[in-house]
Amino acid sequence: ARLMAKDLRFTLRECDDLKRRMERKNQALGEEMKELQKILTPAQLAKFILWVNKNPASMAMLDKLWSPIDELSKERTPGRVLPGESSTSTAP
């Protein structure tokens, strides 16, 4: 019974962790969609959504490519020079 209780507690913790991850991912997706709505026409947005639904593997690959770029942009601070940049370059 103790082993079952331990396994159950572990499973519940894992479920809670997954729930938090999904909530963060959904929030990030919502924010990205808001940004897309600002720059795309309704027709372009509809085409993009259809493309995403038809190409989940491509979106997964793009997500993996964009994630490091997003993290890098979050780490930037004014005046900080990153490797490969000159001190006269401007941050995007």
C-alpha positions as CSV (number, residue, x, y, z in Angstrom):
1,A,0.0,0.0,0.0
2,R,2.9,2.4,0.8
3,L,4.4,1.8,-2.6
4,M,1.1,2.5,-4.3
5,A,0.7,5.7,-2.3
6,K,4.2,6.8,-3.2
7,D,3.5,6.0,-6.9
8,L,0.2,7.9,-6.7
9,R,1.9,11.0,-5.2
10,F,4.6,10.9,-7.9
11,T,1.9,10.6,-10.6
12,L,-0.1,13.5,-9.1
13,R,3.1,15.7,-9.0
14,E,3.8,14.8,-12.6
15,C,0.2,15.7,-13.6
16,D,0.5,19.0,-11.8
17,D,3.8,19.7,-13.6
18,L,2.3,18.9,-17.0
19,K,-0.7,21.1,-16.2
20,R,1.5,24.0,-15.4
21,R,3.6,23.4,-18.6
22,M,0.5,23.3,-20.7
23,E,-0.8,26.5,-19.2
24,R,2.4,28.3,-19.9
25,K,2.6,27.0,-23.4
26,N,-1.0,28.0,-24.1
27,Q,-0.4,31.4,-22.7
28,A,2.7,31.8,-24.9
29,L,0.7,30.6,-27.9
30,G,-2.1,33.1,-27.2
31,E,0.5,36.0,-27.0
32,E,2.1,34.9,-30.3
33,M,-1.3,34.8,-31.9
34,K,-2.1,38.3,-30.7
35,E,1.2,39.4,-32.3
36,L,0.3,37.7,-35.6
37,Q,-3.1,39.3,-35.6
38,K,-1.4,42.7,-35.4
39,I,0.7,42.2,-38.5
40,L,-1.4,39.8,-40.7
41,T,-4.6,40.4,-42.5
42,P,-7.5,38.1,-41.6
43,A,-7.0,36.1,-44.8
44,Q,-3.3,35.7,-44.1
45,L,-4.0,34.6,-40.5
46,A,-6.5,32.0,-41.7
47,K,-4.0,30.7,-44.2
48,F,-1.4,30.5,-41.5
49,I,-3.7,28.6,-39.1
50,L,-4.6,26.1,-41.9
51,W,-0.9,25.6,-42.7
52,V,-0.1,25.0,-39.1
53,N,-2.9,22.4,-38.8
54,K,-1.6,20.6,-41.9
55,N,2.1,20.8,-41.0
56,P,2.6,20.0,-37.3
57,A,6.1,18.6,-37.9
58,S,7.2,21.8,-39.6
59,M,5.8,23.8,-36.7
60,A,7.6,21.6,-34.2
61,M,10.9,22.2,-36.1
62,L,10.3,25.9,-36.2
63,D,9.5,26.0,-32.5
64,K,12.8,24.3,-31.8
65,L,14.6,26.8,-34.0
66,W,12.9,29.9,-32.6
67,S,13.1,28.9,-28.9
68,P,16.9,29.6,-28.6
69,I,16.4,32.9,-30.5
70,D,13.6,33.9,-28.1
71,E,15.7,33.0,-25.1
72,L,18.6,35.0,-26.5
73,S,16.5,38.1,-27.0
74,K,15.2,37.8,-23.4
75,E,18.8,37.7,-22.1
76,R,19.8,40.9,-23.9
77,T,20.3,43.9,-21.8
78,P,21.0,47.5,-23.1
79,G,24.7,48.0,-23.7
80,R,25.6,44.3,-23.5
81,V,27.6,43.0,-26.4
82,L,27.0,39.3,-27.3
83,P,29.6,37.1,-28.9
84,G,29.8,37.8,-32.7
85,E,28.5,41.3,-32.3
86,S,30.4,44.5,-32.5
87,S,30.1,47.1,-29.8
88,T,28.6,49.5,-32.4
89,S,25.8,47.2,-33.5
90,T,22.3,48.0,-32.3
91,A,20.0,45.4,-30.6
92,P,16.8,44.6,-32.5
